[in-house]
Amino acid sequence: MYGDELEKLQWSKDDPGIYQLSYAGVNQKTLTTGGTCQIQWAALKENDYKYPKTIDEYEKMIKSYLAAHPKTEDGLDMIGITMSASDWHWLITLSNPAGFIADAAPDNGQWLIDDDYTVHLKTVTPEEKEYFRWLCRMYNEGILDPNFATQTDDDYIAKVASGRVVALTDSEWHYSQCETALMADGKVDQTYVGLPVTLREDQVCKSLLYQGTTVGYGMAITKSCEDPVRAIKFMDYLCSDEGQILYHWGIEGENYFLDENGKPYRTDEEVAKAQSDPDYHKNTGIDNYTGFPIYGAGSYTEDGFPYTPTTKESVIANYNEAEKAGCEAMGIEMLTDMFPQPEEFELLPYSALWAYQQPQELTEQQNTISDITWPGLVKCVSGTEEEFDANWDNMVNELEENGLADTEKAVTEFLATKLVNTDK
């Protein structure tokens, strides 16, 4: 099942034992993406569906739409950009987007990894400084919500779900609940399109880059297991085609059917039940247990049978009216066609750095970095433009005084134990 990536499941080079299987989808295909940032379909439509690729273009589109639509139909003030940065969601809306946009880098948490597999704190790069200076200007110009760092996450979700917010820098899994509410209210044009925005034109957006099988947690056999042989047989069955189809699709003739070409499909009633019944997965067992080894969406058996109901065809079929109109206007088949494609990138010899189980000491060191970075970035963004350089320098100095160099070295050494198929 894990193929060429089985080696990534090993604990380290010194201890190559595999102690758990991964929870993440093997051969996962990115069929949907929130991009590096998002904008309402209504704004993109008014720009004749010419989507922004740089921060400057993104800014112009936001300002243009705000100028034409200063208030909602309900009389509320429109907001250019908002964030949820008063709790841990600062990582999702303030920190992570900076890495995607400014550094054009894949998600490795707080870190950037260079071609020599040396780890650097992403926050202190010149590119991120430029990005946060831009956010500071957006804040002082009134484009960035003045409450971006003080509102609760519930307030953030309610604000986005109202249709007032033109643009976001967020992860799709976080704001998708807002889109559900918007569509229920008939505000389809106020839902969001993910964009391949980077700081400069010469950068390549890596939203579709496949980082390989994510490791860090999954299924293991405990020491107290009474019959480990039976347990491993069960895990082996789960990894078989029969086990995967049963787990993802359910029972043939009950949860899914085969058409005249032998391709599986679910009835409209079954799809509606899966979407509306909160106990659907529990009652059917379909996709119910997080942690089981699974094939990812968009992957197929050797006979061409899709392992999951989520396929290219199903994603296209489920596009809302704004998404369908956008694809037609842009002359693309899928929204992901706006982005550099996965085959343009090489498979990395490590999994996402944030997912690895790390030593407690290293975790504490990184927590110290976060405790400085979070308030430091908020101060940089919410201060005046004249104060920005001083605020930035104070944050960087505090990081350096609290062992930044030692932490980068320690994380680099940790990553070295996880590299596969390299000479390092």
C-alpha positions in Angstrom: 0.0 0.0 0.0 2.7 2.5 1.0 4.9 1.6 -1.9 8.0 3.9 -2.3 6.9 5.8 0.8 7.1 2.9 3.2 10.5 4.1 4.4 9.0 7.3 5.6 7.1 5.3 8.2 10.4 4.2 9.8 11.2 5.9 13.1 14.7 7.1 12.1 17.9 6.1 10.3 19.3 4.7 13.5 16.0 2.9 14.4 14.3 1.8 11.2 11.4 0.1 13.0 7.9 1.0 11.9 5.8 1.4 15.0 2.6 2.7 13.4 0.9 3.1 10.1 -0.1 6.6 8.9 -3.6 8.0 9.2 -3.0 10.1 6.0 -4.2 9.2 2.5 -1.6 7.4 0.5 -1.2 8.8 -3.1 -3.5 11.7 -2.1 -4.4 13.9 -5.0 -5.2 17.5 -4.4 -8.6 18.0 -6.1 -9.6 21.1 -4.2 -7.5 23.9 -2.7 -8.0 27.1 -0.8 -4.8 28.3 -2.4 -2.6 30.7 -0.5 -5.4 33.2 0.1 -9.0 33.7 -1.0 -11.4 36.2 -2.4 -15.2 36.3 -2.9 -16.4 35.1 -6.3 -18.3 38.4 -6.6 -15.0 40.3 -6.6 -13.4 38.0 -9.1 -16.4 38.2 -11.4 -16.3 42.0 -11.4 -12.6 41.7 -12.5 -13.8 39.6 -15.5 -12.4 36.5 -13.8 -8.8 37.7 -14.2 -7.4 36.2 -11.0 -4.6 37.9 -9.1 -1.2 36.1 -8.9 0.7 38.6 -6.8 0.0 40.5 -3.5 -0.1 43.8 -5.4 -2.8 42.4 -7.8 -4.7 41.0 -4.8 -4.7 44.3 -3.1 -6.0 46.2 -6.1 -8.9 43.8 -6.5 -9.9 44.0 -2.9 -9.8 47.8 -2.9 -11.6 48.0 -6.2 -14.4 45.8 -4.9 -14.7 47.7 -1.6 -14.9 51.0 -3.5 -17.8 49.7 -5.5 -19.5 47.9 -2.6 -18.8 49.7 0.7 -21.8 48.1 2.4 -23.7 44.8 2.2 -27.3 44.6 1.2 -28.1 44.6 4.9 -26.4 47.9 5.3 -23.3 46.5 7.1 -19.8 47.9 6.4 -17.8 45.6 4.1 -14.4 44.4 5.4 -11.4 44.0 3.1 -9.5 41.2 5.0 -10.1 39.7 8.4 -8.2 37.1 10.5 -8.7 35.0 13.6 -5.5 35.7 15.5 -6.6 35.9 19.2 -6.0 32.2 19.8 -4.2 29.3 18.2 -5.8 30.1 14.9 -3.2 32.8 14.5 -1.1 30.0 13.0 -3.8 29.3 10.4 -4.6 32.9 9.4 -1.6 35.0 10.2 1.5 32.8 10.3 1.0 29.9 7.8 -0.2 32.2 4.9 3.0 34.2 5.2 5.0 31.1 4.3 2.8 30.2 1.4 2.7 33.7 0.0 6.0 35.3 0.9 8.3 32.3 0.7 6.3 30.3 -1.8 7.0 27.3 0.4 5.1 24.2 1.4 3.7 23.8 4.9 6.4 22.8 7.4 4.9 24.7 10.3 7.2 27.4 11.5 10.1 26.3 9.4 11.6 26.6 5.9 13.8 23.8 4.7 16.4 24.6 2.1 17.9 22.3 -0.6 20.6 21.1 1.8 17.8 20.2 4.3 18.9 22.9 6.7 16.0 24.3 8.7 15.4 28.0 9.2 12.6 29.9 11.0 10.4 31.3 8.3 9.3 34.4 10.2 12.6 36.2 9.9 13.1 36.0 6.2 13.3 39.2 4.1 10.3 38.0 2.1 8.2 37.6 5.2 9.3 41.0 6.5 8.0 42.4 3.2 4.7 40.5 3.5 4.1 41.7 7.1 5.0 45.2 6.2 2.3 44.9 3.5 -0.2 43.7 6.2 0.8 46.6 8.4 -0.1 49.0 5.5 -3.4 47.2 4.9 -4.2 47.6 8.6 -3.4 51.3 8.7 -5.3 51.9 5.5 -8.4 50.2 7.0 -8.3 47.2 4.6 -7.3 44.7 7.3 -10.0 44.4 10.0 -8.9 46.4 13.1 -10.3 43.4 15.2 -8.1 40.8 13.4 -6.1 40.0 16.5 -8.8 40.6 19.2 -12.0 39.0 18.0 -12.8 35.4 19.0 -12.8 32.6 16.5 -16.6 32.4 16.8 -16.8 36.2 16.0 -14.5 35.6 13.0 -16.6 32.7 11.7 -19.8 34.7 12.1 -18.3 37.7 10.3 -17.2 35.6 7.3 -20.4 33.7 7.2 -22.4 37.0 6.9 -20.8 37.8 3.5 -19.1 41.0 4.7 -15.5 39.9 4.2 -14.1 40.3 0.7 -10.8 38.4 1.2 -9.2 35.9 3.6 -5.9 34.3 4.3 -7.1 31.0 5.8 -7.2 27.3 5.4 -10.1 25.8 3.5 -11.1 23.4 6.3 -11.5 26.4 8.7 -13.6 28.7 6.5 -15.6 26.0 4.7 -18.3 26.1 7.4 -18.9 29.8 6.5 -19.4 28.9 2.9 -22.1 26.3 3.9 -23.9 29.1 5.7 -23.5 31.5 2.8 -25.0 29.0 0.3 -27.9 28.3 2.7 -28.6 32.0 2.7 -28.5 32.2 -1.1 -25.2 34.1 -1.1 -23.3 31.9 -3.5 -21.3 34.8 -4.9 -20.0 35.6 -1.4 -18.3 32.2 -1.2 -14.6 32.1 -1.8 -12.2 31.1 -4.6 -8.7 29.9 -3.6 -5.9 31.9 -5.4 -2.3 31.1 -6.3 -1.0 34.4 -4.9 2.7 34.9 -4.1 4.7 37.9 -3.1 6.4 38.3 -6.5 5.8 37.2 -10.1 8.9 35.0 -10.2 7.7 32.8 -7.3 5.8 29.5 -7.9 2.8 28.8 -5.7 3.1 25.4 -4.1 -0.5 24.8 -3.0 -0.7 21.5 -5.0 2.8 20.2 -4.0 2.4 16.7 -2.6 4.5 16.5 0.5 4.3 12.8 0.7 2.6 10.6 3.3 2.1 12.5 6.5 3.5 10.6 9.4 3.2 11.4 13.2 0.2 9.4 14.2 -1.9 6.6 13.0 -2.7 2.9 13.8 -0.4 0.9 16.1 -0.6 -2.4 18.0 -0.3 -2.0 21.8 2.0 -4.0 23.9 -1.1 -5.3 25.8 -2.8 -6.6 22.7 -3.8 -10.2 23.4 -3.5 -11.4 19.7 -1.1 -9.2 17.8 -1.1 -11.6 14.9 -4.8 -11.2 14.4 -4.4 -7.4 14.8 -1.8 -7.3 12.0 -4.0 -9.4 9.8 -6.8 -6.9 10.3 -4.5 -4.1 9.4 -3.3 -6.0 6.4 -7.0 -6.5 5.3 -7.6 -2.7 5.7 -4.8 -2.1 3.3 -6.2 -4.5 0.7 -8.4 -3.2 -2.2 -11.4 -5.0 -0.7 -10.8 -3.5 2.7 -10.3 0.0 1.3 -13.4 -0.1 -0.9 -15.5 -1.4 2.0 -14.2 1.3 4.3 -14.6 4.2 1.8 -17.7 3.1 -0.2 -19.6 0.8 2.2 -21.6 -2.2 1.0 -22.3 -2.7 -2.7 -26.1 -2.7 -3.3 -26.7 -0.8 -0.1 -24.4 2.2 0.1 -23.2 2.2 -3.5 -24.0 0.6 -6.9 -22.2 -0.2 -10.1 -23.2 1.2 -13.4 -23.2 -0.6 -16.7 -19.4 0.0 -17.1 -18.7 -1.3 -13.6 -18.0 2.1 -12.2 -19.3 2.8 -8.6 -21.8 5.5 -7.8 -23.9 6.6 -4.9 -27.6 7.5 -5.2 -28.7 11.1 -4.6 -30.5 9.9 -1.5 -27.3 8.3 -0.2 -25.2 11.4 -0.9 -27.8 13.6 0.8 -27.9 11.3 3.8 -24.1 11.4 4.1 -24.2 15.2 4.0 -27.1 15.8 6.4 -27.0 12.9 8.9 -24.5 13.6 11.7 -24.5 9.8 12.6 -24.0 8.6 9.0 -20.4 7.6 9.4 -21.0 6.0 12.8 -24.0 4.0 11.6 -22.5 2.8 8.3 -18.8 2.6 9.3 -17.8 4.5 6.2 -14.8 6.7 6.8 -15.6 6.4 10.5 -12.3 5.7 12.2 -9.6 8.4 12.0 -6.3 6.6 12.1 -7.0 3.7 9.8 -4.5 3.4 7.0 -6.2 4.7 3.8 -5.7 5.5 0.2 -6.3 9.2 -0.5 -8.9 10.9 -2.7 -8.2 10.6 -6.4 -6.3 7.3 -6.2 -7.4 4.1 -8.0 -6.9 0.4 -7.9 -4.9 -1.2 -10.7 -8.3 -2.0 -12.4 -9.3 1.7 -12.3 -11.7 1.5 -9.4 -11.7 4.7 -7.4 -10.7 4.0 -3.8 -12.9 6.9 -2.5 -16.1 8.5 -3.7 -14.1 11.8 -4.0 -12.8 11.8 -7.6 -12.1 14.5 -10.2 -15.6 13.9 -11.7 -17.4 14.1 -8.3 -15.6 17.3 -7.4 -16.6 19.0 -10.7 -20.2 17.7 -10.3 -20.4 19.3 -6.8 -19.2 22.7 -7.8 -21.7 25.5 -6.8 -23.0 27.9 -9.4 -20.3 30.5 -8.8 -17.6 27.9 -9.2 -19.2 26.5 -12.4 -19.5 30.0 -13.9 -15.9 30.8 -12.9 -14.5 27.7 -14.5 -16.4 28.4 -17.7 -15.3 32.0 -17.8 -11.7 31.1 -17.2 -11.7 28.2 -19.7 -10.6 25.6 -17.1 -12.0 22.3 -16.1 -11.2 22.4 -12.4 -10.4 25.3 -10.1 -7.0 23.6 -9.3 -6.1 24.3 -13.0 -5.2 27.8 -11.9 -2.3 26.5 -10.0 1.1 25.0 -10.9 0.4 21.2 -11.1 1.8 18.5 -8.7 3.9 16.9 -11.4 5.9 20.1 -11.7 7.4 19.4 -8.2 9.7 16.7 -7.1 8.7 14.4 -4.2 10.4 15.6 -1.0 12.5 13.1 1.0 10.7 13.9 4.2 7.1 14.4 5.4 5.6 17.6 6.6 7.8 18.7 9.5 4.9 19.8 11.7 3.5 16.3 11.8 6.5 14.3 13.2 6.4 13.3 16.8 9.3 15.4 18.2 11.3 15.1 21.4 9.7 17.1 24.3 12.7 19.4 24.6 12.5 20.3 21.0 8.8 21.0 21.3 9.4 23.3 24.3 12.0 25.2 22.3 9.6 25.7 19.4 6.9 26.8 21.9 9.3 29.5 23.1 9.7 30.6 19.5 5.9 30.8 19.1 5.4 32.7 22.4 7.6 35.4 20.9 6.5 35.3 17.3 2.7 35.5 17.9 2.6 38.8 19.9 5.6 40.1 17.9 3.8 39.7 14.5 0.6 41.2 15.9 2.5 44.2 17.1 4.3 44.6 13.8 1.0 44.5 11.9 -1.1 46.7 14.2 1.6 49.4 14.8 2.1 52.4 12.6 4.1 52.0 9.4 6.8 54.2 10.9 7.1 51.8 13.8 7.3 48.7 11.7 11.1 48.4 11.3 11.7 48.9 15.1 8.9 46.5 16.0 10.3 43.9 13.6 13.9 44.3 14.9 12.7 44.0 18.5 10.9 40.7 17.7 14.0 39.3 15.8 16.3 40.3 18.6 14.1 38.7 21.2 14.1 35.5 19.1 17.9 35.5 18.8 18.3 36.1 22.5 16.1 33.2 23.3 18.0 30.6 21.4 16.8 30.8 17.8 20.1 29.6 16.3 20.2 26.6 18.7 16.6 25.8 17.9 17.2 25.9 14.2 20.2 23.6 14.6 18.3 21.2 16.8 15.4 21.0 14.3 17.9 20.5 11.4 19.5 17.6 13.3 16.1 16.1 14.0 15.0 16.3 10.3 18.3 14.6 9.3 17.1 11.5 11.2 13.9 11.4 9.1 15.4 11.9 5.6 14.9 9.0 3.1 16.6 8.3 -0.2 19.3 11.0 0.2 23.0 10.9 0.9 22.7 13.0 4.0 
